[in-house]
Amino acid sequence: MLEGIESTVSDLLNVIHDNMFAKAKATYDSHIKEVTKWEDVVPALDAKNVVAIPWCDVEACEDDIKTRSAQA
């Protein structure tokens, strides 16, 4: 009756893990929003999204984003 239980439980835990990870990743991926206009940033964040915004690779741009987002 308990023969093979170790591998059965291990396999089941792997399936549970894979399913939970896939669901979490799908949820996360569905909440990544590409934003190209500043006026869309705060509404996207308020909607519990992660925003992907263009960045010019200059520290001054990062500072501007930090300043503007702190005011929102």
N, C-alpha and C positions, 0 to 999 in steps of 0.2 A: 504494500500500500504506500509506503514512503520511499519506495525505490525510485531513484531519479529525481527526488524532490529538490535537491540542491541545484541541479541544472535547470529544472522547470522554473523555480523561483528566480534564478538568475536571468533566465531568458525573459520571463514576465517583467522583471524590473527594467530590463533593457528596453522592452517594448513601451512600457509606461514612460520611461525617461525620454525616448525618442518622440513619442506622441506629445508629451508636455512641451518639449523643446520646440517642436514644429509649430505647435499652437502659439507659443510665446513669440517665436520669430515672426510668424505671420501677423500677429497683432502689432508687434513693434514695426515691422516693415510697412504696414498699412497706415502708420502714424508718422511716417517721414514725409514731410512736405517740402518741395523745392519752392523757394520764395525768391522772387527777383525784384519786388517792389517793397519798400519799407513799410508802407501802410498795410501790407498783408502779414507782417511779422507778428504783431501782437495778437490779432485774431487767430492766427494759426497756433500760437502758444496757448492762448486761452482755451482753444479747443483740444488741449492736451496732446498737441503734436510736437514732434521734434522738427525744427526747421533747418533746412540745408540752404545756405545763402552763399552767393558768390563772394569771394574775398580776393582783394588785389595783391595779397602776399606782402603787404606793407604794414608795419606796426601801427601807423597812424590810422589806417582803416579799422583795425581791431579796436583801437581806442575810441574811435567814433561810434562804432557799434555798441561798445560797452556804455558809453555816455548816453546814447539815444535810447538804448533798451532800459537803462536805469530810470529814465524819465517816464517810461510808459506805464 
